[in-house]
Amino acid sequence: MTNFQKHMPKDAAIYVAGHNGLVGSAIVRSLKNTGYTNLILKSSKEIDLRSQATVHDFFQQEKPEYVFLAAAKVGGIYANNAAPAEFLYDNLMIESNIIHSAYLSGVKKLLFLGSTCIYPKMAPQPLKEDYLLTGALEPSNEWYAVAKIAGIKMCQAYHKQYDCNFISAMPTNLYGPGDNFDLQNSHVLPAMIRKFHEAKVNGDKEVVIWGTGTPKREFLYVDDCAEACVHLMNSYSDEVFVNVGTGEDISIRNLAELIKKVTSFEGEITHDMSKPDGTPRKLVDVDKLHKHGWKAVVTIEEGIERTYDWFLSHQNSLRTK
């Protein structure tokens, strides 16, 4: 096994695939903030990552030394159910083309970003890395999850067969600047921020949340996730993927109370008990991440405050899908 180089030089050519997305844009911020200057950034309009020939030519021309693979087709439950073929095909093509081209062009290190939806629906809590492939997936997003599992396995396979320094990170629920605040297809935290803000603006007496409010979820501020990814690129080279999270969770009801406080909404929080609660708990085990020298620093309240500030200053140009 090669004695892999640990640290990315500050002038290294670094390609961030998906740099306009929630995670990719945060990785770009983190890299720039820590002195990396030679970033390769191409939007999906400039390069179709689903095209093998296009991606191959891009890698041969640009010769990136390091790659953050944050590009993906993403969406909520409705989108996954409505377009399962797209979620499977697009994501398989994106990751296959980038990982294989990275190998062919001699990329020194690649970090593949997955999702905690890779874990079995009924896996014990907190979710440990070795629970992968020990049970059936959550049916509502299995197409996306299967593609992400394939990406993990590709990195491991290229690690084993070709001695490539390709690693994977699995972030928990992310939120922050650049998030999707659309009420129909966004995740729970940004959707709540918008809901409470609009209720305040409209002078509503209440905000209704789904179910009992008792399920617990873990949330990681996206800039913390980005810093964890840069840290792993500079310190981690094992083929086993790493969970990225806070190791702490919060009930949906308490999350709603926090967002009510941050947005200064003065009405009541009520519950629509006809709506489902979903999984009772989803928390990742972050022991491996902590042992490799990184812990989240942004508290949930501070993260919500920063996200709300960003929301207020970008209301007219919000991403809605």
N, C-alpha and C positions, 0 to 999 in steps of 0.2 A: 504493500500500500504506500502510495506517495506521501511524503511528508509535506502536506499542503501548506502553502503560504497563508498565514493567519490574517494579516491586516491589508486592507485595500489602501494603496498609496493615494494621497490626496489628488494627484493629477491623473489617476486611472480613468480610462474611458468606461463610463457606467451607463448601461441602457436600462431605463425604467419603462417596462412595457405596461401600458395602462396608466400613464402619468396624469391623465385628466380625471381619473376616478377618485373615489373617496380615499382609498389606501395609497394609490400611486402618487397622488398630489401631496399627501403627507410625507411619503418617502422622499420626494423631491425637496420638500421644505427641510426635512431633517438633514439630508445630504448637504444642501446649501449652507445650512446653519453650522455644520461641522467642518466646512472648508473644502468640500468636494466641488470642483469647478468644471470638470469635463463630462457633462451629462448629455446623453443622447436621448432625445425626446421626439417621438413621432406619434401623431394622433391616428385614430382609426380611419380618418379620411385620407391620410397620407400613405398608410400602409395597411393592407388587408391581412391581418395575422392568420386568417383561415386559409390563405393561399401558400402552399408549400414553396413554390418557386419564388414568390415574392419575398417571403421571409428568408429563404436561403440566400438570395441575392443581396438583401439588406445586410445580413451578417457578414457576407464576404466583402461588401463595400465599406461598412462602418467599423468592422473589427472591434466590437465591444470586448472589454476584458472581464467585466462583471455584469451580471444581469439580475434585476429584480423582476420576477414574473408576476405582476399584479393585474394583468389584463384578463378579463373574463366577461362572459355574458351573465348578468346577475338580475335577480328579481325575487319577488315574494311568492307566496303560495299560489296566488291566482296565475301569475306569469308562468310558473313552473308547470301548472296543470294545463294551461292553455297552449304552451309551446314546448312540449317535452323533447321533440326531435331537435329543435333549435338549441335547447340547453345542453343536450348531449353532444350533438355534432359540433357546434361552434366551440364549446370549451375543450373538447377532445382535440380539435384541429389546432386551436391556439396554442395549447400547451405542448402538443406533439411537435409542431413546427418549430417552436422556439427552443425547446429542450434539445431536439435533434440538431438543429442548426448551431446551437451553442456548442455542442459536442464537435461537430464537423469543423467549426471555425476556431476551435481551441480556446474557448472561454475559460478563464481561470476559476471562476466560481459563479454559481447560479443559486438564487433563492426563489423557490416556488411557494406562492401563498395560497393556502387552501381555506378551509372553513370547518368549524366544529360540527357542521351537519354531516360530516363523514362518519360520525359515531352511530352505533346501533341505537334505535329508538328507545330500547329498554335497558341500555347500559347503566351500570351502577354510577352513583355520583360520589365525589367529583370524577370527571372523565379523565382517565389515564391514557397515555399514548398507546399502551398495549391492548386497549379495548377495541382497536380497529379490527373490523372483519370478524367480530365475535357474535354478531346477531343481525337481524333484519333492520334495514334502514327505515326512517320516517318516510312513509309513502308520498307525502305532499311535496317533498323536494328531492326524491331519490335520483332523478335524472342529473341534477346538478352535483349531488353527492357522489354518484358513480364516476362522473368526469373528474372530480377533485381527487378521488381515491386513485384513479388511473394516473393522475399527475404525480402523486406521491410515489406510486410504484415505479413510474418512469424514472424519477430522480434516483430511486434506490437501485434500479436495474442498471442505469448508466454509471452509477457509483461502483457497483459490483463488477460489471463487465469491462467498462472502459476506464475505470479509475478516475471518473470525473468528480470534482468537488461540487456536487449538486445536492443542496439541502432543501428541506421543506419546513414551513411554519404554519400552524393552524390557529388563527386568531379567533377569539370569542366574538360576541356581538359588538360591532364597532359603531361609533357615532362621532360627530364633530363637524368642523368646517368642510363644506362641499357635500354634505349629506343630501339625501333625497327626502324632501318634506311633503311629497304628494300624499294626500290623505288616503288614496285608494291603494297605492302599491309601495308605500314606504314601510320601514320597520317601526316598532312600537315607540321608541324614544323620540325620534324626530317627528313622528306623527302626533305624539302628545304635545310636543313643544308648539307645533302649529295650532293644534286644537285649543290649547289653553290661551295662546296669544289671540286667536280670533275670537274666542269667547270673551276675553277681556275687552277687546276693541268693540265688540258688538253689545257689550253690557249684559251678557247672558247671566242667568242666575245659577246655572250648573254646567258641569262638564261630565258627560257620561263615559265611563270606561267599561270595557267588556268583562263579564264574569265576576268572580268574587274578589279579584285583586290579590289573592293569596299566592299564586305561582311566583317563583323566584327566578330571576334572570341575572346574568353577569354582563356588565357593560364595560368596555375598554375605550378610552378616549383615543381617537385615531392617531394623534401625534405621539402618544405613548407607544402604540403598536409600531409606528414607523421607526421610532428609536430602538425598539426591541429588534426589529429586522436588521437595522444597520449594525447593531451590537452583534447579532448572530453572524452576519457576514464577516465580521472582524474577529470572531472568536470560536465559531462552532463548525465542525466539519464531519460529524457523524451522519450515517445514512438514516438513522431513526429521526422522524420528524419531531418538532417541538411545539407544544401548546403555548399560545401567547394569550395571557389574560391577567386578571387582577387576583384571582383566587378568592374573591368575595362576590356575594350576590345580594340582590335587593328585591323585595316583593314589588309586584306591579302597583299595589296600592301606595306603598311608600315612595315609589318612583313618581307616581302622580302627585303626591303631596310635595315632593321636592320641586317638581316642575311648576306646580301652582305657586310655590314660594318665589321661585326665580322669575317667573313671568308676572308676578304681582296680581294674579287673578284673585278676586275677592269672593267669588261664588262658592258653591258646594261641589263636592265630588260625589257622584252617584254611580250606581252599578246597574248594568243591563244583565240581569241574571239569565236571560234567555240565550246569551252568547257563551261560547265555550271558553274554558280556562286554558286549554292546551296542556303541554307537558308541565307537571308540577314543579320541576326544577331542572335547570341546565347550568352546570358549573364545571369548569375545567380544572384539572390538577396542574399546578404550575411549578411543582417541585423541580423538574428538570431545568426550566428556565431560570429559577432562582439559583440553582447550583452552578449555572453558567454565568452568574454575575449580573442578572438584570431583574429589576422589580418595577412595577408601575408606580408612577409618582403623582399623577393627576387624580384627585378625588372625584367621586361621581358628582358632587355639588359644583365643584370648580369647573368640571368638564361641561356640565349643563349650562353654567353661566357663560362660558366661552362660546358654546354652540349657539346659545340664544342671541348673544351679541352678534355673531356672524349672520344668523338668520335675519336679524333686524336690519343689518347693513346690506343684505343681498336679496331682499324680498322681491324686487322687481326682475331679478334674473335667476330665480331658483330653478335648480335641476328638478324635473318632475318625473323622470323615469330612468 
